[in-house]
Structure formats: structure tokens, C-alpha cells
């Protein structure tokens, strides 16, 4: 698979200089990151809907479109597929192949039973301050 994505990536890079009137890739690249991101999101949603509907063939077709649009966005952002494969390899070493990297390393340090820290409720803080004879300061 990585060979196919690499060939696609090289084709996208080549298409940057083509006429946007005849090249969909050149048109997407010239449309800017917002347009590319929109197309990527549309394809991701189509894959998800087709998967929920149990349409295997549509999932395959739309997944190819998704990978194409992701590759276009990578090229625009200066991300090479090897950068992504290296990140996946790094994560596999840390967490195993099926695990997604946690959003924060703090999540790793906390035990599963810990409760998130809550912000104080102003009314309770104010009442406690009044009972203690101090003034309540608005945050």
C-alpha cells in the first residue's frame, strides 16, 4: 500500500504545475487548504455513511477518494507519506499497532479511576467566603 500512496503523492506533486482547467489536482491545490480540507471531510463523511449502510463496494470507492484527497492535502502542507508512516511506526512501538496516540501525555499518567479536576462553582465559593468573613472575588 505504501508504494501506491507514494506513487499517488508523486503524481500530486507533478500535477501542481498543470493547468487547473484540465487537472482536478491542480485545481484543488490552487483552491487552498480550506478547499482541500473541505473535500477531505466530504470524502470521510461519505466513507462513514457507506460503512453504516453496509455498502462495502461504496466504502472501497470512497476510501480511494479519501486517500487521494488526503494525499493532496499532505502535498500542500509539505507532509510526505513517509512522515506519516514514521509516526505510525513510533506509535506502534509505544502503544501497539491498534492504539491511537492519547491527546495528552497527562492522560497516560493518571490512573483510570481518577476524576477530572473541576472548576469551582462561583456561588459555592462566594457563600464559603461570606461564611469565613472574607470577600468574594469574581474570576
C-alpha positions in Angstrom: 0.0 0.0 0.0 2.8 2.5 0.8 4.1 2.1 -2.7 0.7 3.1 -4.1 0.4 6.1 -1.8 4.0 7.1 -2.7 3.1 6.9 -6.5 0.0 8.9 -5.9 1.9 11.5 -3.9 4.5 11.9 -6.7 1.7 12.3 -9.2 0.1 15.0 -7.0 3.4 16.9 -6.8 3.7 16.7 -10.6 0.2 17.9 -11.1 0.9 21.1 -9.1 2.2 22.7 -12.3 -0.6 21.5 -14.6 -3.4 23.6 -15.9 -6.2 23.8 -13.3 -8.7 23.9 -16.2 -7.8 20.3 -17.1 -6.3 18.9 -13.8 -8.5 18.3 -10.8 -5.4 18.0 -8.6 -4.0 21.4 -9.8 -7.5 22.9 -9.2 -7.6 21.5 -5.7 -4.1 22.7 -4.9 -4.8 26.2 -6.2 -8.0 26.3 -4.2 -6.1 26.5 -1.0 -6.0 24.4 2.2 -9.6 25.3 3.1 -11.0 23.8 -0.1 -8.7 20.8 0.2 -9.8 20.2 3.8 -13.5 20.5 2.8 -13.1 17.9 0.1 -11.2 15.6 2.6 -14.0 16.0 5.1 -16.7 15.3 2.5 -15.0 12.1 1.5 -14.6 11.0 5.1 -18.2 11.5 5.7 -19.2 9.6 2.6 -17.0 6.6 3.7 -18.6 6.7 7.2 -22.2 6.8 5.7 -21.4 4.0 3.3 -19.9 1.9 6.1 -23.0 2.5 8.3 -25.2 1.5 5.4 -23.2 -1.7 4.9 -22.2 -0.8 1.3 -18.8 -2.5 1.1 -18.2 -1.5 -2.6 -19.0 2.1 -1.9 -16.7 2.1 1.1 -13.9 0.9 -1.2 -14.6 3.5 -3.8 -15.0 6.4 -1.4 -11.9 5.3 0.6 -9.8 5.6 -2.6 -11.2 9.2 -3.0 -10.4 9.8 0.7 -6.8 8.7 0.3 -6.5 10.8 -2.8 -7.8 14.0 -1.1 -5.6 13.3 2.0 -2.6 12.9 -0.3 -3.4 16.3 -1.9 -3.6 17.9 1.5 -0.3 16.3 2.6 1.4 17.6 -0.5 0.1 21.1 0.1 1.2 21.0 3.7 4.6 19.7 2.9 4.0 16.4 4.5 5.5 13.3 2.8 3.8 10.0 3.3 7.0 8.7 4.9 6.4 11.3 7.7 3.1 9.7 8.4 4.4 6.1 8.2 7.2 7.1 10.6 4.7 8.5 13.1 2.7 5.3 12.8 5.8 3.2 13.5 6.6 5.4 16.5 3.1 4.9 17.9 3.2 1.2 17.3 6.4 1.0 19.4 4.8 2.9 22.2 1.2 1.6 22.2 0.9 -1.3 19.8 -0.4 -1.3 16.2 -4.1 -0.8 17.1 -3.8 2.1 19.5 -4.3 5.8 18.8 -2.0 8.2 20.5 -3.6 9.9 23.5 -4.3 13.6 23.1 -2.2 14.4 26.1 0.6 12.6 27.9 -1.1 13.6 31.1 -3.8 11.0 30.3 -1.2 8.3 30.5 0.0 9.3 34.0 -3.5 9.4 35.6 -5.0 6.2 36.9 -8.3 5.1 35.2 -10.2 5.9 38.4 -9.1 9.5 38.8 -11.8 12.1 38.4 -11.1 15.2 36.3 -10.4 18.4 38.3 -13.5 20.6 38.4 -13.7 24.3 38.3 -15.2 25.7 41.5 -18.8 26.9 41.3 -18.9 30.7 42.0 -22.0 30.6 44.2 -20.5 28.0 46.5 -17.2 29.8 46.6 -19.0 33.1 47.4 -21.0 31.6 50.2 -18.0 29.9 51.7 -16.1 33.3 51.5 -19.0 35.0 53.3 -19.2 32.4 56.0 -15.4 32.8 56.5 -15.8 36.6 56.7 -13.8 37.2 53.6 -14.8 39.0 50.4 -15.6 37.1 47.2 -13.5 38.0 44.2 -15.1 37.4 40.8 -12.8 35.4 38.5 
